Amino acid sequence: MFILRIRRGINFFLMKFSTKKIEEMHNLIEDKPQVTLVLGTFKNPDLIIPTIKGFLDQTYKNFKVFIVDDNSPFDEEIIKKSKSIVESFNDERLIYVKNDVNIGVPHVFRKWINLVDTKYFYITGAGDFLLPNALSLMVGFLEKHPNASMVHGLETKGDNKKEESLFFETGMVDPRLYLEYHLIGGERSYSWSQSSALFRTELWKIRNIPVVHDHYWDFYFHCKYILFSEKIGYLNEYVAVREKSPFSYETYVIENYLLAKVERLYQALKFIDEHEFYMLLRGYPINNYRYKIAKKLIKQSFYVQQFDEAVYCIFKGFVILFKIIFSKILYYLSRPFGVLFKRKKT
């Protein structure tokens, strides 16, 4: 009888201890941030103020923020001001990170995302800011739809011009719409900016999505993310406000035409070449895409500024067209032989 009581006492103690441990683990999980927000700063420290305020005004609170300072070590006053601005908010969720050197675009973005160890992440430039309910909407959507690899909403531009809705209502979208637009364009802009999108970290890590050397690094990032996505989440609500750019896009195009108009075509071709077998398995009409890109390249040869740039566009475009036409001829010529071989087998 005495031994039985001792056993019951031990079992009761172990049960209470286990329950307490489970509760502690549950609380630990609850307290751990689910979202990492990464903000970059360079040259103009004042721009981080509205972005940080937007983070701290969120109705969803379970996040942490990395402010990554990519200024040169010689810009001591700028660095000092950036750090003091972050510290002035007096919030332990704000983590200031100073790069040892100026890493620069695009590779600084790799460092940004390497800092992420949470379920979701968000990256943005200084000056843009989230509306108060943005994180609550985006996290809520991804929690409800586990097969959505990311979610994006609408944004208001710096000139107060509101982005037009892509779809009539919030929901899940076939990623093919987005990938096709990224590769060959179209009448409707199936795309998003970083300032209005929340990503699942797991897909980024598993697929080892690279930050490429090209200027428009996010083009390749988006294409690969879309290709390996089951669904894309869309919020038919405004979640962010973009800073008004001090630069004129028209002036930028005139000064950097090859970069602005040709680089994405080059990246699209490179992307298709790297993933063509996987895209074929998923039913993407890759040669139709190549044909349309080739036509655009040849067209751009009339507008680029240098002779070598024009030669590049013409050569690339006509080589692709020749390969497609030659392959089609071989395909149709091989059809009768295919029929004969089938008959022989039967």
C-alpha positions, -999 to 999 in steps of 0.1 A, spaced: 0 0 0 28 24 9 47 16 -23 15 22 -43 11 57 -28 47 65 -36 42 55 -72 10 76 -75 29 105 -60 57 101 -85 33 98 -114 14 129 -103 47 149 -100 58 138 -135 25 147 -150 25 182 -134 62 186 -145 54 175 -181 24 198 -183 44 227 -170 72 220 -196 46 218 -224 31 251 -213 66 267 -212 74 253 -247 40 266 -260 46 301 -245 81 301 -260 67 293 -295 40 319 -290 66 345 -280 90 338 -308 86 362 -337 69 347 -368 79 375 -392 112 392 -400 110 427 -415 142 438 -432 148 474 -441 179 488 -459 194 522 -454 219 540 -476 229 577 -477 196 593 -465 189 582 -428 157 603 -425 140 579 -450 140 551 -425 117 570 -401 84 566 -419 92 529 -426 100 521 -390 69 540 -378 49 519 -402 63 487 -387 56 498 -351 21 509 -359 11 474 -371 -19 457 -354 1 425 -357 30 426 -332 48 393 -334 78 404 -355 113 416 -354 131 442 -376 166 443 -390 178 477 -402 208 470 -424 231 500 -429 251 497 -461 269 530 -459 306 531 -464 327 531 -431 339 566 -442 304 580 -439 307 583 -402 281 611 -397 255 593 -418 261 560 -399 259 578 -365 226 594 -375 211 561 -388 220 543 -356 206 572 -334 173 572 -353 169 534 -347 178 538 -310 154 568 -306 124 544 -311 135 525 -279 120 492 -291 138 459 -286 123 445 -318 145 469 -338 179 454 -345 205 477 -362 231 459 -384 261 477 -399 278 461 -428 316 462 -425 319 476 -460 295 490 -486 282 457 -502 259 474 -527 230 462 -549 222 435 -555 244 414 -531 232 433 -500 199 417 -505 214 383 -500 227 395 -466 192 408 -458 175 375 -464 203 355 -447 194 373 -415 159 357 -416 151 328 -392 114 332 -390 85 316 -408 78 346 -430 99 376 -442 93 410 -458 120 432 -474 117 469 -483 137 500 -491 138 531 -469 109 555 -474 81 529 -482 58 520 -453 31 495 -444 -4 505 -436 -14 495 -400 -34 463 -409 -10 450 -435 9 424 -416 -23 411 -399 -39 406 -434 -8 390 -450 1 367 -421 -36 358 -417 -38 349 -454 -7 327 -453 -18 309 -421 -52 302 -437 -37 290 -470 -7 268 -464 -3 261 -502 3 298 -510 40 305 -512 36 342 -507 10 369 -507 9 404 -520 -16 433 -518 -21 467 -535 -2 498 -528 -4 536 -532 24 552 -552 43 582 -540 22 605 -561 -9 593 -543 -19 572 -574 -35 540 -563 -26 507 -580 -54 491 -599 -68 458 -587 -56 427 -605 -86 406 -596 -121 412 -583 -115 397 -549 -89 383 -524 -79 347 -532 -55 322 -546 -40 327 -581 -24 303 -606 13 313 -606 15 307 -644 -2 341 -649 26 358 -630 55 339 -646 42 344 -681 39 382 -675 74 383 -660 89 365 -690 71 380 -720 49 409 -706 13 414 -714 -16 438 -712 -21 433 -674 7 437 -649 7 405 -629 35 415 -606 42 431 -572 67 452 -555 87 441 -524 69 467 -503 35 450 -506 45 413 -503 52 387 -476 71 355 -484 74 321 -469 110 316 -458 110 279 -463 105 280 -500 134 305 -503 157 282 -483 147 249 -498 151 261 -534 182 281 -526 169 310 -546 200 331 -556 206 368 -557 220 371 -592 246 397 -604 221 415 -627 209 450 -618 172 439 -617 181 410 -594 145 407 -581 133 398 -616 151 364 -614 142 360 -577 105 365 -586 106 342 -616 122 313 -596 99 319 -566 68 318 -589 80 287 -608 82 266 -577 50 280 -562 18 260 -560 -3 292 -556 2 329 -552 -19 348 -526 -36 380 -536 -51 406 -513 -75 429 -530 -67 456 -503 -41 483 -500 -13 473 -477 16 497 -485 26 532 -496 56 537 -518 79 567 -514 78 591 -543 110 586 -563 132 617 -568 142 603 -602 123 605 -634 119 570 -650 119 586 -685 153 602 -678 166 570 -664 156 551 -696 172 576 -718 205 574 -698 204 536 -693 184 522 -722 202 489 -724 198 482 -687 162 495 -685 148 478 -716 171 449 -726 183 433 -693 150 417 -684 148 401 -719 183 387 -714 173 375 -679 141 359 -692 161 339 -718 186 328 -692 159 318 -669 141 297 -695 174 280 -705 182 271 -669 147 257 -661 134 245 -695 130 208 -687 111 216 -655 90 242 -673 82 216 -701 71 191 -674 47 218 -661 33 226 -696 49 260 -702 51 269 -739 88 278 -737 95 281 -774 65 305 -778 81 325 -750 115 325 -767 99 335 -800 82 366 -784 114 376 -765 135 372 -797 111 396 -816 114 421 -787 152 419 -788 153 426 -825 130 455 -820 152 470 -793 182 470 -816 167 501 -833 166 520 -800 199 511 -782 226 537 -783 258 518 -792 266 497 -822 277 467 -801 245 469 -781 225 467 -814 246 438 -826 240 419 -794 202 424 -797 201 414 -834 224 384 -829 206 371 -799 172 376 -815 180 360 -849 198 331 -834 167 322 -813 144 326 -843 166 304 -864 167 277 -838 129 278 -834 122 277 -872 148 250 -878 135 229 -850 99 232 -863 110 221 -898 127 191 -883 97 183 -862 73 183 -891 97 163 -913 101 137 -886 64 131 -882 61 106 -912 91 86 -899 75 85 -864 43 70 -879 64 44 -898 83 34 -867 50 30 -848 36 7 -876 67 -14 -875 64 -20 -838 28 -31 -841 
